[in-house]
Structures are given as C-alpha cells and as structure tokens.
C-alpha cells in the first residue's frame, strides 16, 4: 500500500511545529469536513473518497526519507522531526459512508485526534472527499437522467492524471455507471471493462469496410462498429450491415450494434435504427457518445432519440465543477471538557457551526422519502415522535413533522487509530448509492430547478452558535477600541475622587 503521508500542505507541518513547541502535541481537537453548496447547481451531493481516506490513515507514517527531505527545508527542529518519526494516526473518525446523499453544511466526516495528527491529515482528507464526492455525484446525475439506459464511463484520457483517472472510474461506478473503459480500474476494483474501437482503427484501413471486417475477424462475438468516421448513414451503417451478412452470419454470429460519436445524435439514432430494422437487425443496439451529460441526455430522450447505451467521458471523470469541501476546527478538548470553536466571517455562509455535532435524517414512514436533516450537538437527544425543523437562515420558517424514522448519518470508521468499519464491496457501494438516491424526492433531484432541502440546526446548536457569535463580536469590538487607543473617560457630571 502506497504511503501518501507527505501529501499535505507545507503549512500543516509548520503549524504542527508551532503546536509542538507550545507543548500542545497531546491537545485533542475536533475537525469537520463539510461543503457549502451542492455542485452542478444541483439539489444534492453523493459522498465519496472515504475508501481513500481509510487507506491513507492506515498507512500514515513518516519514513526516514520523508524526514530527511523535511530537514532540508530548514523549517523544523530536530526534536520535532524525531517526534514525526514515531507518529501514527491514533484518533477517531466518524463519517457518512461513500454514496450517502449529503447536503450543504452537514459534517460528512469528523476527526477527533491530537492537534498535530488532525492538522497534518487535512489536505489528503479534503482531496479524497472533494474528488470522490464530485465524481460520484456527477455519475449519479448522469445515470439518473439516463433512467434505465446503461451508462459506460469512458473518461480516463480526460482525467487529471493516471491516478485520478483510476479513482474517477471507481467513483463513477459507485455513482451508477455499468462499466469503464479504464482497464487498470477494472482490474483494481473489479469493474466491468467495456469498449470496441476508435476512429483511428477505421482511418488506418484503406476502406471503412475493411476496418469493420478486420475487427469482426478478431471479435466476431462482440461486433459494435463505430459508424460515424466518414458518414453514419451513407457509409457506416451500410458497411456494418454488409460485414454482418458477408462474414458474421455465415459463421453463426451477428451484428451486435453500432456506436455514433458525432453529429445530430437524435436524428442519426432514429435513422440508423430504422435502417437496421429494415435490414432485419431488430436487436442491434445503438450506443451514443460525444461529450454527453445529464442535460444533453435528458434533451435527447425528450426528443425521442433511440438509445440502448451511453458512453460518457470527460463530463464525469474531468468535470469543470468543484466540490468545495472544507476542513474546520469545531472544538478542542481540555481536561475531558469539549470546548467549542467557531470561525466568524463577514460572509455569513462562511461562519461555521461550532462544537462536536451529529447529523440526523428524518424519513417518512409511508414513502421512505427524506423529510429533512438536523445538525445537533453530540449529546442531544432527538425526539423520535415529533420534531420541528427550523430554518437555519430564516428561523421563522418552521415545519413540524411526525410519523418518521430517524437515522444518524455518520458511522464510526476509526476508534483510537484502529479501523472499526467493515468497508462494503464496490458493488455494495453502488447499490447503497442507488438506495440513497431513491430516498430523495423528485423536487430534490430535478436537474433544472431543484428544491432546497431542509438542513436545520437543533435548538441547542442554534443557541450555542448565537452565543458564540455574540461573544466573538463583543471581543472584536473591545479589541478594536483598545487598538485604537481608546481610554474610558469620566462623564462631565461625574465627581472627581
């Protein structure tokens, strides 16, 4: 297993040196990972990347070579470097499993560890979540738009590097894709590998017919021809039919299907299907590709395109969007007492929810659909009979619910540095992700105008946040006056002592 401990930002280590010098290496800290907005202007996010975080923490260790490199920077003391030699992850991690439906401001992962451990691991944990969650979410949006049409992930060559490509293929499968073109991902994660030919194979031959015939001779039982290299309807489809009749059928095989990768896919798919049916190939499938995403797929289906399968590449594996997950300190522990911390910002959305928290989800008992989530303090008891959800932004907006099932979303992953989570197989993750998606209402999953889902603060968490905001603003005002040289003077009516 590859050691990626050094995949951290340099300032994580400079802060760790400062904590070490201040005698705080054993101080316990709590950090939350959460995100502020759903990607793709969507109504939900599906979590991902937890599996990579598990591997990272299991293998967390600074090697002698790592220590030697850090020494060359001149930023660290020998005492601190000696400390790093024996450092391992000894903390706790609670997280939402990969494929969980999550929403803005909810802690998807919480770390409790000594301050130095918790600080150093920040970068890797965020990278894992931000990439994993983004790809799982996009794959779920694309596969949901495709409905029952299988989607194959073809994005390896568009991904941001080889490692990213493999991880993207894995997360795309979790998000609902049926297979991948990425052979290494197939081998590593037991994902079905799929694919037939590229345009270069057709171009290499003197004639399109010769290319199809050569492929048929090598793969007679899996002939899906790429028919748009020259002219889909005048050349590609006729040549595919000719190879089937002249070579495949006399040998007991038959044309399996065609792929169209350019042009007016709606028109071409209809016309190609009619040509295949007229020639007696009723079962020949049509695969469409060419930069497809949830919007183009939805549009094609609404216009009656004939689609038996979809190849989707860069819009899943190399999306231009980002999932801006952040890692924020929410509490420290001293003498067994949890002391909440808050980050205050002039930008309201960046003010954090303080303290150690839990996230609960309410489900309607009849439909199984989600009703809302609440972020509560970790020692709160949430009623299982009736609950009033109060908007975090507009507290006068209230919804009282009953007849629900209650679920805590985070589960224990590591306790005292030991892995306690029984990680599901990739196929179990895919099934779980689909189950999670099916609990969402149509309003939440709408790709054009999604409903904003209820994620509220409990009364106790709200009171804590309001109190800490008041304290922070009061302290800031006092500091500002002191720094401006303000001194209290007696009012004119006050007598001198």
TADARA-V344815 format. One record per residue. N is the residue number from 0. SS is DSSP state (~ for helix, > for strand, _ for the rest). PSI is psi in degrees with one decimal (999 if undefined). NEAR is the number of other C-alpha atoms within 10 Angstrom. Layout:
n->(N	N)
ss->(SS	SS)
psi->(PSI	PSI)
near->(NEAR	NEAR)
//
This chain:
n->(0	1	2	3	4	5	6	7	8	9	10	11	12	13	14	15	16	17	18	19	20	21	22	23	24	25	26	27	28	29	30	31	32	33	34	35	36	37	38	39	40	41	42	43	44	45	46	47	48	49	50	51	52	53	54	55	56	57	58	59	60	61	62	63	64	65	66	67	68	69	70	71	72	73	74	75	76	77	78	79	80	81	82	83	84	85	86	87	88	89	90	91	92	93	94	95	96	97	98	99	100	101	102	103	104	105	106	107	108	109	110	111	112	113	114	115	116	117	118	119	120	121	122	123	124	125	126	127	128	129	130	131	132	133	134	135	136	137	138	139	140	141	142	143	144	145	146	147	148	149	150	151	152	153	154	155	156	157	158	159	160	161	162	163	164	165	166	167	168	169	170	171	172	173	174	175	176	177	178	179	180	181	182	183	184	185	186	187	188	189	190	191	192	193	194	195	196	197	198	199	200	201	202	203	204	205	206	207	208	209	210	211	212	213	214	215	216	217	218	219	220	221	222	223	224	225	226	227	228	229	230	231	232	233	234	235	236	237	238	239	240	241	242	243	244	245	246	247	248	249	250	251	252	253	254	255	256	257	258	259	260	261	262	263	264	265	266	267	268	269	270	271	272	273	274	275	276	277	278	279	280	281	282	283	284	285	286	287	288	289	290	291	292	293	294	295	296	297	298	299	300	301	302	303	304	305	306	307	308	309	310	311	312	313	314	315	316	317	318	319	320	321	322	323	324	325	326	327	328	329	330	331	332	333	334	335	336	337	338	339	340	341	342	343	344	345	346	347	348	349	350	351	352	353	354	355	356	357	358	359	360	361	362	363	364	365	366	367	368	369	370	371	372	373	374	375	376	377	378	379	380	381	382	383	384	385	386	387	388	389	390	391	392	393	394	395	396	397	398	399	400	401	402	403	404	405	406	407	408	409	410	411	412	413	414	415	416	417	418	419	420	421	422	423	424	425	426	427	428	429	430	431	432	433	434	435	436	437	438	439	440	441	442	443	444	445	446	447	448	449	450	451	452	453	454	455	456	457	458	459	460	461	462	463	464	465	466	467	468	469	470	471	472	473	474	475	476	477	478	479	480	481	482	483	484	485	486	487	488	489	490	491	492	493	494	495	496)
ss->(_	_	_	_	_	_	_	_	_	~	~	~	~	~	~	~	~	~	~	~	~	_	_	_	_	_	_	>	>	>	>	>	>	>	>	_	_	_	~	~	~	_	_	_	>	>	_	_	_	~	~	~	~	~	~	~	~	~	_	_	_	_	_	~	~	~	~	~	~	~	~	~	_	_	_	_	_	~	~	~	~	~	~	~	~	_	_	_	_	_	_	>	>	>	>	_	_	_	_	_	>	>	_	_	_	_	_	_	>	>	>	>	>	>	~	~	~	~	~	~	_	~	~	~	~	~	~	~	~	~	~	~	~	~	~	~	~	~	~	~	~	~	~	~	~	_	_	_	_	>	>	>	>	_	_	~	~	~	_	_	_	~	~	~	~	~	~	~	~	~	~	~	~	~	_	_	_	_	>	>	_	_	~	~	~	~	~	~	~	_	_	_	>	_	_	_	_	_	~	~	~	~	~	~	_	_	_	~	~	~	~	~	~	~	~	~	~	~	_	_	_	_	_	>	>	>	_	_	_	_	_	~	~	~	~	~	~	~	~	~	~	~	~	~	~	~	~	~	~	~	~	_	_	_	_	_	>	>	>	>	_	_	_	_	~	~	~	~	~	~	~	~	~	~	~	~	~	~	_	_	_	_	_	_	>	>	>	>	_	_	_	_	_	~	~	~	~	~	~	~	~	~	_	_	_	_	_	_	>	>	>	>	_	~	~	~	~	_	_	_	_	_	_	_	>	>	>	>	>	>	>	>	>	>	_	_	>	>	>	>	_	_	_	_	_	_	_	~	~	~	_	_	_	_	_	_	>	>	>	>	>	>	>	>	_	_	_	_	_	>	>	>	>	>	>	>	>	_	_	_	_	_	_	_	_	>	>	>	>	>	_	_	_	_	_	_	_	>	>	>	>	>	_	>	>	>	>	>	_	_	>	>	>	>	>	_	_	>	>	_	_	_	_	_	_	~	~	~	~	~	~	~	~	~	~	~	~	~	_	_	_	~	~	~	~	_	_	_	_	_	_	_	_	_	>	>	>	_	~	~	~	~	~	~	~	~	~	~	~	~	~	~	~	~	~	~	~	~	~	~	~	~	~	_	_	_	_	_	_	_	_	_	_	_	_	_	_)
psi->(129.0	135.7	116.7	25.4	-37.1	-0.7	72.6	156.4	145.6	-35.4	-18.8	-38.8	-36.5	-36.9	-40.3	-40.2	-42.6	-41.4	-42.8	-46.9	-31.0	3.0	26.2	18.1	-20.0	0.9	129.7	138.2	150.8	127.3	142.3	140.9	128.4	171.1	158.1	-26.2	149.5	142.0	162.6	21.8	31.2	179.6	-0.7	166.3	139.9	129.1	155.0	168.4	-2.9	-36.9	-38.3	-35.2	-39.2	-47.4	-39.5	-46.5	-33.2	-29.7	19.3	111.6	132.6	124.2	170.3	-37.8	-38.9	-46.5	-42.0	-39.6	-45.9	-34.2	-35.5	-18.4	-20.6	14.5	-3.6	143.9	158.1	-33.4	-42.0	-41.5	-36.0	-39.0	-42.5	-30.9	-34.2	7.2	130.2	163.9	121.6	11.1	-168.0	146.2	129.7	137.6	158.3	132.1	153.2	134.4	5.6	138.6	123.9	163.5	162.4	140.4	-2.0	133.4	109.0	-21.7	137.1	131.7	133.0	117.0	171.1	153.6	-39.8	-46.2	-48.8	-33.6	-43.5	-33.9	-6.2	-51.9	-48.3	-42.0	-40.4	-41.9	-42.5	-45.8	-46.3	-40.1	-48.0	-47.6	-36.9	-46.3	-43.2	-43.6	-46.9	-40.9	-39.4	-38.9	-42.2	-47.7	-30.8	-41.0	-33.1	-10.6	-117.8	2.4	124.2	138.6	128.4	134.8	119.9	29.4	10.2	-42.9	-12.1	-7.5	168.2	66.4	163.3	-46.6	-41.9	-37.1	-43.2	-44.1	-37.5	-41.5	-42.0	-48.1	-30.6	-37.5	-43.3	-37.7	-1.6	-5.8	147.8	-17.1	-177.3	156.4	-11.2	106.5	-40.1	-40.6	-39.0	-44.1	-45.3	-35.5	8.7	48.5	136.8	132.9	138.6	155.8	155.5	-74.6	163.2	171.8	-31.0	-32.7	-38.4	-40.0	-32.0	-35.1	157.7	-33.8	149.7	-40.9	-42.7	-38.4	-45.7	-39.5	-43.1	-40.7	-39.2	-36.1	-32.4	-33.2	64.2	-23.6	2.1	56.3	96.6	108.3	138.4	111.1	5.4	14.9	-40.1	-61.4	114.4	-49.6	-31.4	-24.3	-54.0	-55.0	-47.6	-40.9	-35.6	-42.9	-41.6	-44.1	-37.1	-44.8	-40.9	-26.7	-48.5	-51.6	-38.2	-18.1	11.3	12.2	177.9	154.3	125.7	-39.3	-175.7	155.5	135.9	125.9	10.1	167.7	-169.3	93.5	-31.9	-53.7	-48.2	-38.1	-39.3	-47.8	-41.0	-42.0	-41.0	-40.6	-40.9	-41.3	-44.3	-29.3	1.2	8.1	66.5	-30.3	-4.1	130.6	159.8	120.4	130.6	140.7	-168.3	71.4	36.0	146.1	-172.3	-32.9	-46.3	-36.5	-45.4	-41.5	-43.5	-42.2	-39.3	-26.2	5.9	22.2	148.5	112.4	122.7	-25.6	162.3	138.0	118.4	131.7	-98.8	-27.3	-10.9	-51.5	-21.2	50.8	146.1	-11.1	172.2	151.4	104.3	63.4	145.6	163.0	107.7	139.9	127.2	-15.5	156.0	163.7	126.5	126.5	38.9	-1.6	132.7	121.8	110.4	148.9	150.4	143.8	122.1	137.6	148.5	-24.0	105.3	-38.8	-19.7	-0.4	125.6	162.1	119.1	162.9	171.6	130.2	166.1	153.5	127.7	144.1	136.9	131.4	139.0	128.6	-31.6	-49.6	-21.8	3.5	155.4	146.2	-31.2	166.0	154.0	135.1	116.0	161.9	152.0	-18.9	9.2	151.8	121.1	129.0	137.2	6.7	-46.1	141.2	143.2	115.2	130.0	127.8	133.0	-31.2	-44.4	88.5	-13.1	-10.4	113.0	145.3	119.1	128.8	153.6	-178.3	54.3	162.8	138.3	137.1	131.9	129.6	-36.4	144.8	154.9	134.0	-52.9	139.3	122.2	37.9	-3.1	132.1	121.4	0.0	128.9	95.6	131.0	162.4	165.9	-33.0	-34.2	-36.3	-41.0	-44.2	-41.2	-42.0	-41.3	-40.7	-41.6	-44.4	-39.4	-15.3	-12.9	144.8	161.8	-31.7	-35.3	-39.1	-2.3	130.4	-15.5	-43.0	69.6	148.9	140.2	120.5	143.9	115.9	106.4	162.7	140.9	164.8	-41.2	-41.5	-37.7	-44.6	-41.9	-44.8	-44.9	-41.9	-45.4	-33.5	-42.5	-45.2	-42.9	-43.0	-37.5	-44.6	-39.6	-40.6	-43.1	-44.6	-40.3	-41.1	-41.4	-41.2	-20.6	-1.8	12.4	135.3	139.5	131.7	155.2	146.4	154.4	-30.0	-11.2	138.5	148.7	144.8	999)
near->(7	8	15	15	19	19	15	17	14	14	11	17	20	14	15	23	22	15	17	18	13	9	10	15	17	15	15	21	26	27	26	30	22	25	22	15	18	20	18	18	12	20	23	26	28	28	29	30	25	23	15	17	18	19	14	22	24	18	16	20	19	19	15	12	9	15	17	11	11	17	14	9	8	8	12	17	14	11	11	14	19	11	13	20	14	10	14	16	21	19	21	21	27	21	21	23	26	27	30	26	22	24	23	19	21	24	27	29	25	27	25	24	25	21	24	25	25	22	24	22	23	21	18	20	24	21	20	21	28	22	24	28	30	31	34	33	31	27	30	27	26	28	25	22	21	23	12	10	15	18	27	27	29	25	25	26	15	17	21	13	10	13	12	17	22	23	22	30	34	29	32	33	27	30	33	27	28	21	24	29	22	23	17	17	22	18	11	10	17	15	23	17	18	16	14	14	15	12	13	10	16	23	13	11	13	9	11	20	19	15	20	25	22	15	20	23	13	10	13	21	14	16	26	24	27	24	27	21	18	13	11	23	16	11	15	24	23	18	22	25	20	16	23	23	15	11	17	21	13	10	11	9	16	22	26	18	23	25	26	24	21	15	12	10	18	18	14	19	25	15	17	21	23	15	17	22	13	10	11	11	18	12	13	18	19	22	24	26	20	15	15	20	24	21	14	14	22	17	14	20	15	10	11	12	19	22	22	18	19	27	26	25	25	19	22	33	31	20	18	9	13	14	23	17	25	20	19	21	24	22	22	22	18	12	7	8	9	16	15	19	21	19	15	16	11	7	7	9	12	12	14	19	28	24	24	26	21	20	22	19	18	22	22	17	13	9	10	15	18	22	21	17	25	26	23	23	21	12	10	13	8	14	10	13	11	12	17	15	22	21	17	17	12	8	12	9	10	13	13	9	16	16	14	21	16	18	13	13	21	19	16	17	23	22	16	13	16	15	16	14	15	8	15	13	11	17	15	13	22	25	16	19	25	19	14	17	23	15	16	19	17	12	14	17	20	15	20	11	12	16	16	13	19	19	24	24	24	23	17	13	22	20	12	18	21	13	11	19	18	12	12	15	12	12	11	12	12	13	11	12	11	11	9	9	8	10	8	6	7	9	7	7	6	8	7	6	3)
//
